[in-house]
């Protein structure tokens, strides 16, 4: 089951990323696990959010991810 995160949780992770000078989509995409683990006070939950952010950016769905929405077609 996929875990869903609140906007507040996502915002806290973004703040941690900004504090380590990760401020662009390109810099976020360049983060590997070793780099992520070096972020101060990073938790497992934070790492999951970072990975989801990376996936959302790659799929051009960052705004949908942050808003908790989905651009997926609903099947009837």
Secondary structure per residue as TSV (DSSP state, phi and psi in degrees):
chain	resnum	aa	ss	phi	psi
A	1	X	-	360.0	132.9
A	2	X	-	-79.0	130.6
A	3	X	-	-80.3	136.8
A	4	X	-	-106.6	144.3
A	5	X	-	-116.6	149.8
A	6	X	-	-78.9	162.6
A	7	X	H	-60.7	-35.0
A	8	X	H	-62.5	-42.8
A	9	X	H	-64.0	-42.4
A	10	X	H	-64.6	-39.7
A	11	X	H	-65.2	-39.9
A	12	X	H	-61.2	-40.2
A	13	X	H	-67.6	-42.1
A	14	X	H	-59.4	-40.3
A	15	X	H	-62.1	-42.0
A	16	X	H	-62.4	-40.2
A	17	X	H	-65.1	-42.4
A	18	X	H	-63.0	-36.6
A	19	X	H	-66.0	-24.5
A	20	X	T	-101.6	22.9
A	21	X	T	61.4	34.2
A	22	X	-	-101.8	95.4
A	23	X	-	-121.8	1.8
A	24	X	S	-129.6	162.0
A	25	X	H	-60.8	-38.5
A	26	X	H	-62.8	-43.2
A	27	X	H	-65.9	-38.7
A	28	X	H	-65.5	-42.4
A	29	X	H	-64.8	-28.3
A	30	X	H	-78.2	-12.3
A	31	X	-	-68.9	128.1
A	32	X	-	-108.2	177.2
A	33	X	H	-59.2	-39.1
A	34	X	H	-61.0	-43.6
A	35	X	H	-66.5	-40.6
A	36	X	H	-62.9	-41.1
A	37	X	H	-67.0	-19.5
A	38	X	T	-82.1	-8.9
A	39	X	S	-70.4	128.3
A	40	X	T	-60.1	138.7
A	41	X	T	57.9	33.5
A	42	X	-	-80.9	136.6
A	43	X	-	-111.5	168.7
A	44	X	H	-60.4	-41.4
A	45	X	H	-61.5	-40.8
A	46	X	H	-61.3	-41.6
A	47	X	H	-62.7	-38.9
A	48	X	H	-63.2	-42.6
A	49	X	H	-62.2	-42.6
A	50	X	H	-61.1	-44.3
A	51	X	H	-64.0	-40.2
A	52	X	H	-66.1	-37.6
A	53	X	H	-61.4	-44.5
A	54	X	H	-60.2	-43.5
A	55	X	H	-64.7	-41.6
A	56	X	H	-64.7	-40.5
A	57	X	H	-65.1	-44.2
A	58	X	H	-61.4	-35.1
A	59	X	T	-89.3	4.6
A	60	X	T	57.7	41.1
A	61	X	-	-130.0	32.2
A	62	X	H	-61.3	-46.5
A	63	X	H	-61.7	-42.7
A	64	X	H	-61.5	-43.0
A	65	X	H	-62.5	-47.6
A	66	X	H	-64.6	-34.4
A	67	X	H	-83.7	-6.7
A	68	X	T	80.5	7.7
A	69	X	-	-92.3	-176.2
A	70	X	-	-141.9	139.2
A	71	X	-	-93.9	4.7
A	72	X	S	-70.4	145.7
A	73	X	-	-70.1	135.9
A	74	X	-	-84.5	127.3
A	75	X	-	-85.8	142.5
A	76	X	-	-100.0	360.0
